Amino acid sequence: MQQRDGFEIYDQRFERLLLPDSKLEKLADGCIWSEGPVYFDNDGDEYVLWSDIPNNRMMRWSPTDGVSVFRQPCNYTNGNTRDPQGRLVTCEHGGRRVSRTEDDGTVVTVVDNYNGRRFNSPNDVVFKSDGTMWFTDPSYGILAGTKEGTPSPYELPGDFVYRFDPATNDLSVVARDFVKPNGLAFSLDEKRLYISDTGKSHDPHGPHHVRVFDVIDGKTLANGRVHCEINPGAADGFRFDYNGFLYISSADSIQVYTESGEQLGKILVPEVIANCTFGGVDKNRLFITASSSLYAIYLNTRGVQTP
């Protein structure tokens, strides 16, 4: 292993991801648990939205306006993304739903139940190029003592992963064997879906890994296997760059892995990390939500974004 200020380098491919002046910057603080960053660039209006779950608010940062509250209350939002039309799509613990923010600011329900039973607390969400929406539904927002929602009874028999087709309103369970399904992302060719399991959060012997599944006919998952185990802490959210490298959250860093599970290096962060996303005009700036803060770093790569 080689060390460079702010980084641990295990492979030369990681070193090539760094610019001579790559350095972690803190853009915002004052949150309790930062999650779900999503980047927008609307006709030159560049900004990042993210969730501060226990404070029941969504935050906004832009290079021109700095930090502000985007929405409060917000139903204890968690993961955010953009749909193929560029609209904000959000997982809500409090609403027990996935919602969409329309262009006029109206918030509408995309989906909030499976066979008439309310979800637990949708956590993270991604879109496939065919327009289908895939999301995880662990129970963090309904557990007793939670500060990320409202304690409530389960209505479903487990913590599942779902696929929803907005064109047909078809909703199906694609994975049932997770303890706490969390972050998820498709491989560049969309032939595989990567999903983290953060069961360790409530059980010291629980899973803290990322699993990978083959995507069959664009609709179902098969051949689930462990891609990598994350230490310290657990994998939460993650994103791909155009090389097919995964940027995975952990307790001490963004850990960079290949699709085959080789660890290339770490971008060290001084707080426990929840999630990340690429943004910037050239998609070469990694925005990181970590505990109380929002961080960013310029890299010698480009992210793969939705849409």
KOLKOL-274544 format. One record per residue (C-alpha): residue in one letter; x, y negated, z negated. Coordinates in Angstrom, 2 decimals, padded with zeros to 5 digits, m for minus. Example, Ala and Ser with C-alpha at 12.3 -4.5 7.8 and 13.67 -1.06 7.14 Angstrom:
<nodes>
residu = A; u = 012.30; v = 004.50; w = m007.80
residu = S; u = 013.67; v = 001.06; w = m007.14
</nodes>
This chain:
<nodes>
residu = M; u = 000.00; v = 000.00; w = 000.00
residu = Q; u = 001.12; v = m003.53; w = 000.79
residu = Q; u = m000.10; v = m006.57; w = m001.06
residu = R; u = m000.69; v = m010.06; w = 000.25
residu = D; u = m002.21; v = m012.81; w = m001.82
residu = G; u = m005.89; v = m011.93; w = m002.00
residu = F; u = m005.63; v = m008.62; w = m000.12
residu = E; u = m004.61; v = m004.99; w = m000.43
residu = I; u = m003.41; v = m003.47; w = 002.84
residu = Y; u = m003.49; v = 000.29; w = 003.38
residu = D; u = m003.28; v = 000.34; w = 007.17
residu = Q; u = m001.84; v = m001.97; w = 009.83
residu = R; u = m005.27; v = m002.21; w = 011.43
residu = F; u = m006.41; v = m004.16; w = 008.37
residu = E; u = m003.50; v = m006.57; w = 008.62
residu = R; u = m004.55; v = m007.37; w = 012.18
residu = L; u = m007.94; v = m008.47; w = 010.83
residu = L; u = m006.30; v = m011.30; w = 008.90
residu = L; u = m005.46; v = m014.74; w = 010.20
residu = P; u = m002.30; v = m016.49; w = 008.97
residu = D; u = m004.52; v = m018.76; w = 006.87
residu = S; u = m007.25; v = m016.27; w = 005.87
residu = K; u = m008.23; v = m017.25; w = 002.34
residu = L; u = m011.31; v = m016.68; w = 000.22
residu = E; u = m013.32; v = m019.88; w = m000.43
residu = K; u = m016.05; v = m020.39; w = m003.01
residu = L; u = m018.96; v = m022.25; w = m001.41
residu = A; u = m021.51; v = m022.14; w = m004.25
residu = D; u = m021.97; v = m020.94; w = m007.82
residu = G; u = m024.51; v = m021.16; w = m010.63
residu = C; u = m026.50; v = m018.06; w = m009.71
residu = I; u = m027.15; v = m014.99; w = m011.87
residu = W; u = m027.09; v = m012.24; w = m009.23
residu = S; u = m026.50; v = m013.30; w = m005.64
residu = E; u = m027.74; v = m010.97; w = m002.89
residu = G; u = m028.94; v = m010.68; w = 000.69
residu = P; u = m026.99; v = m013.31; w = 002.68
residu = V; u = m028.25; v = m014.08; w = 006.19
residu = Y; u = m026.77; v = m016.54; w = 008.67
residu = F; u = m028.69; v = m018.91; w = 010.94
residu = D; u = m027.58; v = m021.23; w = 013.72
residu = N; u = m030.66; v = m022.97; w = 015.11
residu = D; u = m029.59; v = m025.39; w = 017.83
residu = G; u = m026.47; v = m026.36; w = 015.91
residu = D; u = m028.15; v = m026.34; w = 012.49
residu = E; u = m025.86; v = m023.84; w = 010.76
residu = Y; u = m026.74; v = m022.45; w = 007.35
residu = V; u = m026.74; v = m019.36; w = 005.11
residu = L; u = m029.68; v = m018.23; w = 003.01
residu = W; u = m029.33; v = m015.82; w = 000.10
residu = S; u = m031.26; v = m014.51; w = m002.90
residu = D; u = m030.61; v = m015.30; w = m006.56
residu = I; u = m032.81; v = m012.49; w = m007.81
residu = P; u = m033.14; v = m013.05; w = m011.61
residu = N; u = m033.73; v = m016.78; w = m011.08
residu = N; u = m036.54; v = m015.91; w = m008.64
residu = R; u = m035.21; v = m018.24; w = m005.98
residu = M; u = m033.63; v = m018.29; w = m002.55
residu = M; u = m030.65; v = m020.55; w = m001.98
residu = R; u = m029.35; v = m022.38; w = 001.09
residu = W; u = m025.83; v = m023.50; w = 001.98
residu = S; u = m024.81; v = m025.48; w = 005.03
residu = P; u = m021.50; v = m027.16; w = 005.93
residu = T; u = m023.29; v = m030.50; w = 006.25
residu = D; u = m025.75; v = m030.44; w = 003.33
residu = G; u = m024.01; v = m028.18; w = 000.82
residu = V; u = m026.10; v = m026.16; w = m001.63
residu = S; u = m029.84; v = m026.46; w = m002.20
residu = V; u = m032.82; v = m024.36; w = m003.28
residu = F; u = m034.59; v = m022.96; w = m000.23
residu = R; u = m037.60; v = m021.38; w = m001.98
residu = Q; u = m038.67; v = m021.02; w = m005.63
residu = P; u = m040.50; v = m018.98; w = m006.72
residu = C; u = m039.89; v = m016.40; w = m004.04
residu = N; u = m041.24; v = m013.08; w = m005.38
residu = Y; u = m037.76; v = m012.01; w = m006.52
residu = T; u = m036.36; v = m011.60; w = m003.04
residu = N; u = m033.40; v = m009.30; w = m002.39
residu = G; u = m032.17; v = m008.36; w = 001.10
residu = N; u = m032.68; v = m010.64; w = 004.09
residu = T; u = m032.15; v = m010.33; w = 007.82
residu = R; u = m033.45; v = m011.79; w = 011.09
residu = D; u = m035.88; v = m010.02; w = 013.37
residu = P; u = m035.38; v = m009.81; w = 017.16
residu = Q; u = m037.15; v = m013.19; w = 017.49
residu = G; u = m034.73; v = m014.78; w = 015.01
residu = R; u = m037.23; v = m015.11; w = 012.17
residu = L; u = m036.33; v = m014.57; w = 008.52
residu = V; u = m037.37; v = m011.12; w = 007.25
residu = T; u = m037.12; v = m010.52; w = 003.51
residu = C; u = m037.37; v = m007.70; w = 000.98
residu = E; u = m039.39; v = m008.79; w = m002.05
residu = H; u = m039.19; v = m007.07; w = m005.41
residu = G; u = m042.06; v = m009.09; w = m006.85
residu = G; u = m044.31; v = m008.74; w = m003.83
residu = R; u = m043.34; v = m005.08; w = m003.42
residu = R; u = m043.26; v = m005.77; w = 000.30
residu = V; u = m041.23; v = m006.76; w = 003.31
residu = S; u = m042.25; v = m010.25; w = 004.42
residu = R; u = m041.57; v = m012.54; w = 007.34
residu = T; u = m041.22; v = m016.33; w = 007.37
residu = E; u = m042.90; v = m017.82; w = 010.42
residu = D; u = m041.52; v = m020.83; w = 012.30
residu = D; u = m043.91; v = m023.12; w = 010.42
residu = G; u = m042.69; v = m021.81; w = 007.04
residu = T; u = m045.69; v = m019.57; w = 006.35
residu = V; u = m044.74; v = m016.29; w = 004.64
residu = V; u = m046.67; v = m013.25; w = 005.86
residu = T; u = m046.62; v = m009.55; w = 004.95
residu = V; u = m044.96; v = m007.20; w = 007.41
residu = V; u = m045.61; v = m004.04; w = 005.39
residu = D; u = m046.38; v = m003.44; w = 001.69
residu = N; u = m047.54; v = 000.15; w = 001.23
residu = Y; u = m047.14; v = 003.72; w = 002.37
residu = N; u = m050.41; v = 005.62; w = 002.75
residu = G; u = m052.14; v = 003.11; w = 000.48
residu = R; u = m049.54; v = 003.27; w = m002.29
residu = R; u = m047.44; v = 000.18; w = m002.99
residu = F; u = m043.70; v = 000.31; w = m002.43
residu = N; u = m041.35; v = 000.26; w = m005.43
residu = S; u = m039.28; v = m002.86; w = m004.63
residu = P; u = m037.89; v = m003.07; w = m001.08
residu = N; u = m034.18; v = m003.79; w = m001.24
residu = D; u = m032.44; v = m004.16; w = 002.13
residu = V; u = m033.59; v = m004.21; w = 005.74
residu = V; u = m032.14; v = m003.96; w = 009.27
residu = F; u = m033.56; v = m003.94; w = 012.78
residu = K; u = m032.69; v = m001.56; w = 015.57
residu = S; u = m032.46; v = m002.88; w = 019.14
residu = D; u = m035.80; v = m001.25; w = 020.00
residu = G; u = m037.50; v = m003.61; w = 017.54
residu = T; u = m038.06; v = m001.07; w = 014.76
residu = M; u = m037.39; v = m002.09; w = 011.17
residu = W; u = m035.59; v = 000.22; w = 008.73
residu = F; u = m035.51; v = m000.51; w = 005.00
residu = T; u = m034.70; v = 000.97; w = 001.60
residu = D; u = m037.04; v = 001.06; w = m001.39
residu = P; u = m035.35; v = 001.81; w = m004.73
residu = S; u = m037.08; v = 001.03; w = m008.01
residu = Y; u = m034.88; v = m001.78; w = m009.38
residu = G; u = m037.67; v = m004.36; w = m009.34
residu = I; u = m040.20; v = m002.29; w = m011.30
residu = L; u = m038.01; v = m000.63; w = m013.93
residu = A; u = m038.60; v = m001.37; w = m017.62
residu = G; u = m036.53; v = m004.31; w = m018.79
residu = T; u = m035.85; v = m005.53; w = m015.28
residu = K; u = m034.85; v = m009.12; w = m014.64
residu = E; u = m035.33; v = m008.59; w = m010.92
residu = G; u = m039.10; v = m008.27; w = m010.75
residu = T; u = m041.99; v = m007.11; w = m012.94
residu = P; u = m041.98; v = m003.78; w = m014.82
residu = S; u = m044.63; v = m001.67; w = m013.13
residu = P; u = m045.54; v = 001.98; w = m012.66
residu = Y; u = m044.38; v = 003.99; w = m009.69
residu = E; u = m047.06; v = 004.56; w = m007.08
residu = L; u = m044.81; v = 006.67; w = m004.83
residu = P; u = m043.06; v = 009.91; w = m005.81
residu = G; u = m039.51; v = 008.65; w = m005.21
residu = D; u = m037.06; v = 006.10; w = m003.85
residu = F; u = m037.18; v = 006.45; w = m000.07
residu = V; u = m035.87; v = 005.00; w = 003.18
residu = Y; u = m038.45; v = 003.93; w = 005.77
residu = R; u = m038.80; v = 003.19; w = 009.47
residu = F; u = m041.52; v = 000.76; w = 010.60
residu = D; u = m042.51; v = 000.08; w = 014.20
residu = P; u = m044.21; v = m003.35; w = 014.44
residu = A; u = m045.50; v = m002.51; w = 017.92
residu = T; u = m047.57; v = 000.46; w = 016.73
residu = N; u = m047.72; v = m000.15; w = 012.93
residu = D; u = m046.26; v = 003.34; w = 012.50
residu = L; u = m044.53; v = 003.72; w = 009.12
residu = S; u = m042.57; v = 006.87; w = 008.28
residu = V; u = m040.21; v = 008.11; w = 005.59
residu = V; u = m036.82; v = 008.92; w = 007.14
residu = A; u = m034.92; v = 009.90; w = 003.96
residu = R; u = m036.15; v = 011.22; w = 000.62
residu = D; u = m033.02; v = 012.57; w = m001.06
residu = F; u = m031.50; v = 009.36; w = m002.47
residu = V; u = m031.26; v = 008.35; w = m006.11
residu = K; u = m031.19; v = 004.61; w = m005.36
residu = P; u = m031.01; v = 003.87; w = m001.61
residu = N; u = m029.62; v = 000.39; w = m001.10
residu = G; u = m027.70; v = m001.24; w = 001.77
residu = L; u = m027.93; v = 000.07; w = 005.33
residu = A; u = m026.52; v = m000.63; w = 008.80
residu = F; u = m026.52; v = 001.00; w = 012.22
residu = S; u = m023.33; v = 001.95; w = 014.01
residu = L; u = m022.56; v = m000.13; w = 017.09
residu = D; u = m024.09; v = 002.46; w = 019.42
residu = E; u = m027.03; v = 003.00; w = 017.02
residu = K; u = m026.43; v = 006.75; w = 017.05
residu = R; u = m025.75; v = 006.74; w = 013.30
residu = L; u = m027.29; v = 005.01; w = 010.29
residu = Y; u = m025.17; v = 004.30; w = 007.21
residu = I; u = m026.97; v = 004.00; w = 003.84
residu = S; u = m025.50; v = 003.38; w = 000.40
residu = D; u = m026.68; v = 005.06; w = m002.79
residu = T; u = m026.18; v = 003.02; w = m005.99
residu = G; u = m027.52; v = 005.60; w = m008.43
residu = K; u = m024.48; v = 004.91; w = m010.61
residu = S; u = m026.12; v = 001.64; w = m011.69
residu = H; u = m028.31; v = 003.51; w = m014.19
residu = D; u = m026.34; v = 006.75; w = m014.59
residu = P; u = m022.54; v = 006.78; w = m015.06
residu = H; u = m022.49; v = 010.11; w = m013.25
residu = G; u = m024.77; v = 008.91; w = m010.46
residu = P; u = m023.77; v = 008.43; w = m006.81
residu = H; u = m021.68; v = 005.45; w = m005.68
residu = H; u = m021.14; v = 006.29; w = m002.06
residu = V; u = m022.17; v = 005.52; w = 001.50
residu = R; u = m023.85; v = 008.30; w = 003.48
residu = V; u = m024.11; v = 008.53; w = 007.25
residu = F; u = m026.90; v = 010.16; w = 009.27
residu = D; u = m027.36; v = 010.99; w = 012.92
residu = V; u = m030.28; v = 009.09; w = 014.46
residu = I; u = m032.46; v = 011.49; w = 016.46
residu = D; u = m034.58; v = 010.09; w = 019.31
residu = G; u = m034.45; v = 006.70; w = 017.60
residu = K; u = m036.99; v = 007.86; w = 015.02
residu = T; u = m035.60; v = 010.37; w = 012.52
residu = L; u = m032.41; v = 011.06; w = 010.58
residu = A; u = m030.45; v = 014.30; w = 010.39
residu = N; u = m027.15; v = 015.76; w = 009.20
residu = G; u = m026.65; v = 013.45; w = 006.23
residu = R; u = m023.13; v = 013.49; w = 004.81
residu = V; u = m020.95; v = 011.31; w = 002.58
residu = H; u = m018.96; v = 008.75; w = 004.56
residu = C; u = m016.98; v = 007.26; w = 001.65
residu = E; u = m017.09; v = 006.97; w = m002.12
residu = I; u = m016.64; v = 003.46; w = m003.49
residu = N; u = m014.51; v = 002.66; w = m006.53
residu = P; u = m014.62; v = 000.60; w = m008.66
residu = G; u = m018.34; v = 000.03; w = m008.95
residu = A; u = m020.66; v = 001.12; w = m006.18
residu = A; u = m021.35; v = 000.33; w = m002.56
residu = D; u = m024.27; v = m002.08; w = m002.25
residu = G; u = m024.65; v = m003.99; w = 001.01
residu = F; u = m022.33; v = m003.83; w = 004.02
residu = R; u = m021.89; v = m004.96; w = 007.63
residu = F; u = m020.09; v = m003.87; w = 010.79
residu = D; u = m017.65; v = m005.82; w = 012.93
residu = Y; u = m017.21; v = m005.31; w = 016.67
residu = N; u = m014.36; v = m002.83; w = 016.04
residu = G; u = m016.80; v = m000.51; w = 014.29
residu = F; u = m015.24; v = m001.26; w = 010.88
residu = L; u = m017.50; v = m001.41; w = 007.83
residu = Y; u = m017.16; v = m004.22; w = 005.28
residu = I; u = m018.52; v = m002.67; w = 002.10
residu = S; u = m019.26; v = m004.36; w = m001.23
residu = S; u = m017.72; v = m003.07; w = m004.46
residu = A; u = m016.86; v = m004.26; w = m007.97
residu = D; u = m013.52; v = m005.79; w = m007.00
residu = S; u = m013.51; v = m006.41; w = m003.25
residu = I; u = m014.94; v = m006.08; w = 000.18
residu = Q; u = m013.54; v = m002.67; w = 001.13
residu = V; u = m012.95; v = m002.13; w = 004.84
residu = Y; u = m013.46; v = 001.35; w = 006.30
residu = T; u = m013.49; v = 002.90; w = 009.75
residu = E; u = m016.57; v = 004.74; w = 010.99
residu = S; u = m014.78; v = 008.01; w = 010.27
residu = G; u = m014.20; v = 007.09; w = 006.61
residu = E; u = m010.59; v = 005.85; w = 006.56
residu = Q; u = m010.02; v = 003.00; w = 004.11
residu = L; u = m008.02; v = 000.21; w = 005.73
residu = G; u = m007.80; v = m002.39; w = 002.98
residu = K; u = m009.51; v = m004.73; w = 000.53
residu = I; u = m010.50; v = m008.38; w = 000.54
residu = L; u = m010.22; v = m009.13; w = m003.17
residu = V; u = m013.06; v = m011.09; w = m004.79
residu = P; u = m013.06; v = m012.20; w = m008.46
residu = E; u = m016.70; v = m011.20; w = m009.08
residu = V; u = m018.77; v = m008.06; w = m008.56
residu = I; u = m020.06; v = m008.09; w = m004.99
residu = A; u = m023.61; v = m007.38; w = m003.85
residu = N; u = m023.56; v = m007.97; w = m000.11
residu = C; u = m022.03; v = m009.74; w = 002.87
residu = T; u = m022.78; v = m010.94; w = 006.39
residu = F; u = m020.87; v = m012.37; w = 009.31
residu = G; u = m021.61; v = m015.85; w = 010.61
residu = G; u = m020.09; v = m019.02; w = 011.98
residu = V; u = m020.05; v = m020.20; w = 015.56
residu = D; u = m017.67; v = m017.39; w = 016.55
residu = K; u = m019.15; v = m014.84; w = 014.10
residu = N; u = m015.70; v = m014.60; w = 012.51
residu = R; u = m016.60; v = m015.90; w = 009.06
residu = L; u = m017.59; v = m013.35; w = 006.44
residu = F; u = m020.04; v = m014.70; w = 003.85
residu = I; u = m020.05; v = m012.78; w = 000.57
residu = T; u = m022.63; v = m012.83; w = m002.24
residu = A; u = m020.94; v = m011.91; w = m005.52
residu = S; u = m022.58; v = m012.22; w = m008.94
residu = S; u = m022.89; v = m015.97; w = m009.56
residu = S; u = m021.40; v = m017.20; w = m006.30
residu = L; u = m021.32; v = m017.41; w = m002.52
residu = Y; u = m017.89; v = m016.96; w = m000.93
residu = A; u = m016.60; v = m017.06; w = 002.64
residu = I; u = m013.47; v = m016.11; w = 004.52
residu = Y; u = m012.38; v = m016.54; w = 008.15
residu = L; u = m011.10; v = m013.32; w = 009.75
residu = N; u = m009.54; v = m012.24; w = 013.04
residu = T; u = m012.63; v = m010.29; w = 014.07
residu = R; u = m016.28; v = m010.81; w = 014.94
residu = G; u = m019.34; v = m009.50; w = 013.20
residu = V; u = m022.25; v = m007.64; w = 014.67
residu = Q; u = m025.38; v = m009.59; w = 013.85
residu = T; u = m029.14; v = m009.28; w = 014.22
residu = P; u = m030.56; v = m010.39; w = 016.55
</nodes>
